[in-house]
């Protein structure tokens, strides 16, 4: 029986879903703007907000967490370039812009970018 669990599964089991989220987050941090489906964009937006907040706090433990999550170059860019931009901002680091449906399967597309 389906329970009222409040999360998106993206039609994947836990392992592949987490791998997808990590790769989307890594791409978002490195490119600062990616086009994906609307559901995936809405899924990674809160995660991106949380890792940017961790990067703003800084410290060794947060840097190690980010390195494990995003890889060396992703964590370096996040801590050195992205996080200092948002020091005065209290949240709302990402923006989702809805786009036209994809031609092949009519999936709703969206652009997620760093503000």
C-alpha positions in Angstrom: 0.0 0.0 0.0 1.3 3.4 -0.9 1.9 5.6 2.1 2.1 9.4 2.1 5.8 9.8 2.0 6.9 13.3 1.1 9.7 12.9 -1.3 10.2 12.4 -5.0 11.4 9.0 -6.1 11.9 9.9 -9.8 11.0 6.3 -10.6 14.3 5.0 -9.2 15.4 3.0 -6.2 17.4 4.8 -3.5 20.9 4.1 -4.8 20.4 5.3 -8.4 18.3 8.2 -7.2 21.1 9.4 -4.9 23.7 9.0 -7.7 21.4 11.0 -10.0 21.1 13.8 -7.4 24.8 13.9 -6.9 25.6 14.2 -10.6 22.9 16.9 -11.1 24.3 18.8 -8.1 27.8 18.5 -9.4 26.8 19.8 -12.8 24.8 22.6 -11.3 27.7 23.8 -9.2 30.3 23.5 -12.1 28.1 25.0 -14.9 25.9 27.2 -12.6 23.0 26.5 -15.0 21.6 23.2 -16.3 18.5 22.2 -18.2 16.7 19.1 -16.9 13.2 17.9 -16.3 11.0 19.9 -13.9 10.7 17.1 -11.4 14.5 16.7 -11.2 15.0 20.4 -10.9 12.5 20.6 -8.0 14.1 17.6 -6.4 17.7 19.0 -6.3 16.8 22.6 -5.5 16.5 22.1 -1.7 19.7 20.0 -1.8 21.6 22.8 -3.6 20.4 25.3 -1.0 21.7 23.1 1.8 25.1 22.5 0.3 25.6 26.2 -0.4 24.7 27.0 3.2 27.3 24.5 4.3 29.9 26.1 2.0 29.1 29.5 3.5 29.7 28.2 7.0 33.1 26.8 5.9 35.3 24.7 8.2 37.1 21.5 7.7 34.2 19.2 8.4 31.9 21.0 5.9 34.7 21.0 3.2 35.2 17.3 3.6 31.5 16.6 3.3 31.3 18.7 0.2 34.3 17.0 -1.3 32.8 13.6 -0.7 29.5 14.8 -2.3 30.7 16.8 -5.2 34.3 15.8 -5.8 37.4 17.9 -5.5 36.8 20.4 -8.2 33.1 20.8 -7.4 33.8 21.5 -3.7 36.7 23.9 -4.5 34.5 25.9 -6.8 31.6 25.9 -4.4 33.7 27.1 -1.4 36.0 29.5 -3.2 33.7 31.1 -5.9 30.0 30.4 -5.3 29.6 30.6 -1.5 31.3 34.1 -1.1 28.7 35.5 -3.5 25.9 34.6 -1.1 27.3 35.7 2.2 24.8 38.5 2.6 21.9 36.4 1.3 19.8 34.3 3.8 18.6 31.7 1.3 17.0 31.4 -2.1 20.2 30.6 -4.0 18.5 28.7 -6.9 15.9 29.7 -9.5 13.8 27.3 -11.6 12.5 28.5 -14.9 10.0 26.4 -16.7 10.6 25.6 -20.4 8.7 24.0 -23.3 8.0 20.3 -23.3 10.6 18.0 -24.8 9.6 16.9 -28.3 10.5 13.2 -28.0 8.4 12.3 -24.9 6.7 15.6 -24.0 8.4 15.7 -20.6 8.2 19.1 -18.9 11.6 20.8 -19.0 13.1 23.4 -16.7 16.2 25.3 -16.2 17.7 25.4 -12.7 20.4 28.1 -12.1 22.2 29.8 -9.3 20.8 33.3 -8.7 
